[in-house]
Amino acid sequence: MEKAYYKAYDERYKNVHLKNMLWTSTEPTLEVKKFLDDYHARYDDEILDLACGEGRDAIYLLQNGYQVLALDYSRNAINKCNELMGYRYKNYFKQFDLIEDELNKKFKYIYSIAVLHMFVTQDHRDKYLKFIYEHLTADGVAFITVLGDGEKEYSSGISDAFLEIERVVMNNNQKVNVATTSCRMVNWKNLKEELNDNGLEILKQWISREIPEFSSSMCVVVRRKNG
């Protein structure tokens, strides 16, 4: 059975990790901590890191006393998270495919950094946003960032997602062959429509230049419309 295009990101992590590198910076996303502070998160609140990658934000929060469940469909990424932490938090990092798997749990706080643009097809983008809707508590809030400046739009094809190309590793500027993967950027109008169609209401929106490795990111804090 042919792999879904978005799973090419697992191949990217694998290629980079085989060379004893990390794909991304280990510095936490400062806007995640600000989001939790602004919305009065407590140490005993349940927090979900949706598509955690190599875990820089979950690791930072766990080390600072927060209760975080960090999920990613990439087994290579989850293995690296546990390796980086000496397996001290292995119960907090889980391999999970939000498109295919089910999670019977709700969270007061969800954050998902630079993930939505990895999904190209509308059904996968809707599944991602619906997952956030379904896993927020009635009073919960979610912080979502996505590559883009709010104006330009772009969509790659999905047939070449697993083809290897030479890329510069974001963590150390070295070149390595990795999977091409895929990307879809939308403007503010279309992002708002996607959020609304999947039951999410925007509480705050802005463009950030502070998300590691991205020159421009669209950021929103959302809640369930009936929350």
N, C-alpha and C positions, 0 to 999 in steps of 0.2 A: 504494500500500500504506500503510495507516494506521501512523503512528509509535507505537512502544511508549510507554506513559505516562511511564516514567522519563526519556525523552529530553526531556521538558519542561524539565528543569533546564538544558539547553543554551539554550533560549529565554530562560530567566531571566538567564543570564550575558550573552546577547546584548543584551537590553534595558538592562541596567545598564551594560555597557561602552560602548554607544552614547551614553550620557550622561557618558562619561569618569569613571565611578565603578568601584570594586571592590565586589563583593557582601560579602566577608568582610574581616576584619582582616588586616593584613600581619604581625602579631605571631605568631611560631611557637608551636606547641603544646608547652609545656614538658614535658608528660608523654611526648612522643615521644623527646626527648633522654634523659630519665630511663630510659625503657624500654631504649634502646640501651646506656646506661651500665650498668644493672642486669644486662643479659645479655651484657655484655663484647664489644660490637661493636667491630671494628677498622676503620680507615679503608679497608682494602682488601676488606672484606666486601661482598658484593652485597646491596643493600637495595632493597625494592620499596615505593613509595608508591602504594597502590591507590586510585584515584579521588582525585587530588590537588587537584582544584578549581583555584583560582588560584595554587596552588603554594607557599604560605607555608612549609610544613615542608620540602619538598624544596629550595627555594631556600636556606633556612637551613643545611641539612645540606651541600648542595653547596658553599656558600661556606666551610664549615668543614672541607672535605676529605674528606667521605664520598662513597662511590660509590652514587648513587641513580638508579634508573629510576622516573620518575613518569608514571603513566598516568591518563587520564581520557577518558570517551567524549565529553565536550563539546569540540568543536573550538574553540569560542569561549574556553573556559577555557585550553586548551593554547596557543592563540595569545597570550593575555594573559600566561601564564607566560613565554613566550619574549620578548615585548615588555618585560616588567618587567626581564628579565635582559639586555637588549640582544643577545639571540640567542647569548650566550656558551655556553649549555648546551643548545643546540637538539637535540643528540643524546640528551639525557637526559629530554626531555619528549615523550611520544607520545600521539596520539589513539588510543584503544583502548576497545572495548566488551566488557567481560568476559562479557556474556551471549551475544554473537554471535561474538566473535573468539577466536583461539587464540594462545597464547604458549608457545613451546617453551623454557622456561627455569625454573630453580628458584632460590630465594633462601633464605639463612640467616635473614634478617630481613624481615618484612612488617609494615607498619603501615597502617591504614585508619581515618581519622578521620571520624566522623559520616556514614557511608555506608549501613549496613545498613537504617536506617529509611526510606531513600528507595525501597526495594523493598517493594512491597505484596503481590504474589502469592507464594505459597509456592514455586512453581517458580523464580522469580527469586531469592528469598532463599536457597534451597538451592544454586542455581548460583553465587551469590556465595561462600558458605561452602565449597563444593566447590572453587571456583577457588583459594581460599587453601590448602586441604588439598593440592591437586595441585601447587602451586607452592612449597611449603615443602620444603627439604631434610630428610633424615631427622633431623637434629639442629636443625632450624630452629624459630623461635618467631615468633608473630604477635601484634601488639597491635591490638585492635579496640575502638573506642568507638562507642556507639549512643545516640541520644537516649532518655532515659527515667530513671525513678527506681527501677526494679526492681519496682514494684507496679502502677502504672496501665497500662492497655492501651488502644490506640486505633488505628483504621484508617480512612483516608480512602478515598473512592471513586477510581477511576482514569479515569472517563469525562470528568471536567472538568479533567484535569491541565494542559491547554494553554490553558484560559480565563485571561484576564488579570484580575488584581485589584491593588488598590493595597496595597503593602507598604512598610514602613520598611526601607531598606537597612541591613544590620547594620554596615557599615563607617563610616557617617557620619550615621545617623539621618534621612536625607532620604527623602521618599516618592517612589515610582516605580511605574508599572504593570509587573508581571511575571507570568509564568506561575504559576498556582496550584500546580502540581506535586502531589506526593502524599507520604503519610507513614504508616508503620505502626510503632507502639511495642508491645513485648511486655514481660511481666514476667520476673523472673529464671528462674522455672520453665520457661517456654516458650523462653527464649533458650538455656538449658542443653540442653534437648531438641533444639533445632535444631543446636547445635554438635555434640552427641553423634551425632545422626543423620548428620552429614556428616564424621564421622571425626576430630573435633577434641576434645582434652582440655584442660580448664581448669587452668592452673597457678596463676593468681591472678585474683581478681575484686574489684572495688570500685566505689563510686559516686564520681565526681569532680565537683567544682564548678569545675574549672580549665580545662575545654575551652572555648576562645574561642567566644563567642556562645550558649553553652548553659548554662542554669541547673543542669541535672543530666544527667549522662551515665553510662551503665553501661559499665564498662571491664573487659576481660578480656585476659589473656595466655594464648595457647593453643599447643599443639603437636599434631602428628599422633599419634593414639592408638597407632599402631604405630611411632612414631618413637623 
